[in-house]
Amino acid sequence: MTYVVNESCIRCKYMDCVEVCPVDCFYEGENMLVIHPDECIDCGVCEPECPVDAIKSDTETGIEEWLAINAEYARIWPNITMKHEPPSDAKDWEGKPDKANLLSPNPGRGD
């Protein structure tokens, strides 16, 4: 079992989760974070830290697509272990539905 970042993270990209992860399994894209499913130890400490409820267990229904996206991008985006500032317009994107089409394949800066 692993945790998965879903579309709620897109354009918000808060990084509170990154600070608490004991195994540094977060990877940064241009406008969202992902969790490497082979590195996540299923401790669950990241889930309550996300202010937009973007982290879910892979056992939840309908998360399969996001598990595949997390696995794909965790292989190519840089690792991130320290919290950085979220995008300046992050608050504007909180709670907006249907953001999947806004996912950028470009990597973030990482650490």
C-alpha positions in Angstrom: 0.0 0.0 0.0 1.1 3.6 -0.7 -0.2 7.1 -0.6 -1.0 9.0 -3.7 -1.2 12.7 -4.6 -4.2 13.5 -6.7 -5.4 16.4 -8.8 -6.2 18.6 -5.8 -2.5 19.4 -5.6 -2.3 20.8 -9.1 -1.6 24.6 -9.1 -1.7 24.6 -5.2 1.4 22.6 -4.6 1.7 23.2 -0.9 4.7 21.4 0.5 3.7 20.7 4.1 3.8 17.0 3.3 7.4 17.1 2.2 8.6 18.3 5.6 7.1 15.4 7.5 8.0 12.5 5.2 10.5 10.2 6.9 11.7 8.6 3.7 11.8 11.5 1.3 9.5 9.9 -1.3 8.1 13.2 -2.8 9.0 14.4 -6.2 8.3 17.8 -7.6 6.8 18.8 -10.9 6.2 22.3 -12.2 2.7 22.5 -10.7 2.2 19.5 -8.4 4.0 16.9 -6.2 3.9 13.1 -6.5 4.8 10.3 -4.2 7.0 7.4 -5.4 4.9 4.3 -4.7 8.0 2.1 -4.3 9.5 4.4 -1.7 6.4 5.2 0.3 6.4 3.2 3.6 2.6 3.8 4.2 3.2 5.7 7.4 0.5 8.1 6.7 2.1 11.2 8.3 1.8 13.2 5.1 -2.0 12.8 4.6 -3.2 15.1 7.4 -0.5 17.7 6.6 -2.0 18.5 3.2 -4.2 21.6 3.5 -6.1 20.7 0.3 -6.7 17.0 1.0 -4.7 16.0 -2.1 -3.1 12.9 -0.5 -5.1 9.7 -0.4 -4.4 6.0 0.3 -4.1 3.9 -2.8 -6.9 1.7 -1.4 -9.5 4.4 -2.1 -11.8 4.0 -5.0 -11.0 5.9 -8.2 -7.4 6.6 -7.3 -5.8 4.2 -9.8 -5.2 6.8 -12.5 -3.4 9.0 -10.0 -1.3 6.0 -8.7 -0.1 5.5 -12.3 0.6 9.3 -12.7 2.5 9.3 -9.4 4.6 6.3 -10.4 5.4 7.8 -13.9 6.5 11.2 -12.7 8.3 10.1 -9.6 10.8 8.4 -12.0 11.6 11.6 -13.9 10.9 14.6 -11.6 13.5 15.7 -9.0 13.3 14.6 -5.4 12.1 17.2 -2.9 12.8 17.0 0.8 12.4 20.6 1.9 9.3 22.8 1.9 9.4 25.8 -0.5 6.9 28.5 -1.0 3.8 27.5 -2.8 2.8 29.2 -6.1 1.7 32.8 -5.5 -1.8 32.0 -6.8 -2.2 28.7 -4.8 -5.1 30.0 -2.8 -7.0 30.8 -6.0 -6.8 27.1 -7.0 -7.9 25.5 -3.7 -10.9 23.4 -4.0 -11.3 23.9 -7.8 -12.5 20.7 -9.5 -11.3 19.0 -12.7 -7.7 20.2 -12.7 -6.3 17.1 -14.2 -6.0 18.7 -17.6 -3.7 21.4 -16.0 -1.1 18.9 -15.0 2.3 20.0 -16.4 4.7 17.2 -17.3 7.6 19.6 -16.7 9.8 18.9 -13.7 10.0 21.3 -10.7 13.3 22.5 -9.2 13.6 19.9 -6.4 16.0 20.6 -3.6 
